Amino acid sequence: MHADFPLPDVEWAPTREFWAGAARGVLRITRCDACTQWVWYPEPPCRWCGGTAFTWHDVGGRGTLFSYAVVRYAWIPQVADRLPFVTALVALDEAPGVRLPTYIVDCAAEDLRCDQPVHVVFRPLRYAGIERTVVAPLFTPVT
């Protein structure tokens, strides 16, 4: 575990392009070069064909709320000041087989429902006791 946990390691090779895109306000996902299926998590092999080469692509950032959970208990001290918050899996419109883990923001948890349209927003991800921030793709309901 790195010193800034739970912030992501933006220099880790498999996800470096994802975090670099987020810093520029762009959502990026990989596609398998062999079968062209969208792939998340971006580390070979491709679950569709076993391919080992992926290419990063920009995607529009719209999707649907596949599933979510309202977190009401701080399992680590860094999240205590965020309670309650919503973690989710979002199915992207361009890549419906991809389930992107994220936070849902700017809405009340009781207003959420599965299959609800959402779109990406880029915000600094901050945790108590950690000086560094990371720009992250979060999602909010389409209004």
C-alpha positions in Angstrom: 0.0 0.0 0.0 1.4 3.4 -0.9 1.7 6.4 1.5 -1.2 8.3 0.0 -3.8 5.5 0.2 -6.7 5.6 -0.6 -5.7 7.9 -3.4 -4.9 6.0 -6.6 -1.3 5.5 -7.8 -1.5 7.6 -10.9 2.0 6.4 -12.1 1.1 2.7 -12.1 1.7 1.6 -15.7 -1.7 -0.2 -16.3 -3.8 2.9 -15.4 -1.4 5.8 -16.0 -3.2 6.8 -19.2 -6.6 6.7 -17.4 -5.4 9.1 -14.7 -3.5 11.3 -17.2 -6.7 11.7 -19.2 -8.7 12.5 -16.1 -6.2 15.3 -15.2 -7.0 16.8 -18.7 -10.8 16.3 -18.2 -11.0 13.3 -20.6 -12.3 9.9 -19.8 -10.2 7.2 -21.4 -10.8 3.4 -21.7 -8.9 0.7 -23.5 -9.9 -1.5 -26.4 -8.3 -4.8 -27.3 -6.3 -4.4 -30.5 -7.2 -8.0 -31.6 -11.0 -8.1 -31.2 -11.8 -4.4 -30.6 -13.8 -5.1 -27.5 -13.7 -2.4 -24.8 -11.7 -3.7 -21.8 -11.7 -2.6 -18.2 -9.5 -3.4 -16.2 -6.8 -2.3 -18.6 -4.4 -5.2 -18.0 -4.0 -8.1 -20.4 -5.2 -10.6 -21.3 -8.5 -9.5 -22.9 -11.3 -11.4 -21.3 -13.0 -11.8 -24.8 -10.2 -13.1 -26.9 -7.1 -13.4 -24.8 -5.3 -10.6 -26.7 -2.4 -8.9 -25.0 -2.3 -5.4 -26.7 -4.7 -2.6 -25.8 -5.0 0.9 -27.1 -6.4 3.8 -25.1 -9.4 5.7 -26.5 -11.3 8.8 -25.4 -15.0 8.2 -24.6 -17.8 10.6 -24.1 -18.5 10.0 -20.5 -22.2 9.2 -20.6 -23.6 6.0 -19.2 -26.1 4.4 -16.9 -25.9 3.6 -13.2 -25.4 -0.2 -13.2 -25.2 -0.6 -9.4 -24.4 1.4 -6.3 -24.0 1.3 -2.6 -24.4 4.1 0.0 -21.4 4.0 2.4 -22.4 5.0 5.9 -19.5 3.5 7.9 -15.9 4.7 7.7 -13.9 1.5 7.3 -10.7 3.6 7.2 -10.2 7.0 8.9 -9.5 8.9 5.6 -13.2 8.6 4.5 -14.9 9.5 7.8 -15.5 13.1 6.8 -17.2 12.1 3.5 -20.0 10.0 5.1 -22.4 9.1 3.7 -21.2 8.8 0.1 -22.2 6.7 -2.9 -19.8 4.2 -4.7 -21.0 2.9 -8.0 -20.4 0.9 -11.1 -21.3 2.8 -14.3 -21.9 1.2 -17.7 -20.5 3.5 -20.3 -22.6 4.2 -23.4 -19.8 3.6 -25.9 -18.6 0.6 -23.9 -21.7 -1.0 -22.3 -19.7 -4.1 -21.2 -17.4 -1.9 -19.1 -18.4 -1.3 -15.5 -16.3 1.6 -14.3 -16.0 1.9 -10.5 -16.6 5.5 -9.3 -18.3 7.8 -6.9 -21.7 9.4 -7.6 -21.8 13.1 -6.6 -24.1 16.1 -6.6 -27.3 14.2 -5.7 -29.1 12.7 -2.8 -28.6 8.9 -2.5 -32.4 8.4 -2.2 -32.9 9.9 -5.6 -30.7 7.2 -7.3 -31.9 4.2 -9.2 -30.2 1.5 -11.3 -30.3 2.2 -15.1 -30.4 5.9 -14.4 -28.5 8.0 -17.0 -25.3 9.6 -15.6 -22.5 11.6 -17.0 -18.9 12.2 -16.0 -17.6 15.2 -14.1 -14.0 15.7 -13.1 -13.2 16.7 -9.6 -10.2 16.7 -7.2 -10.3 13.5 -5.1 -9.3 14.4 -1.6 -9.0 12.4 1.6 -8.6 13.5 5.2 -4.9 13.6 6.3 -3.5 13.4 2.8 -2.1 16.5 1.2 -2.1 15.3 -2.4 -5.2 15.3 -4.6 -5.9 13.5 -7.8 -8.4 14.6 -10.4 -10.9 11.7 -10.8 -13.8 10.9 -13.1 -16.9 11.0 -10.9 -20.4 10.7 -12.2 -23.6 12.6 -11.6 -27.2 12.0 -12.7 -28.2 13.5 -16.0 -30.8 16.2 -15.3 
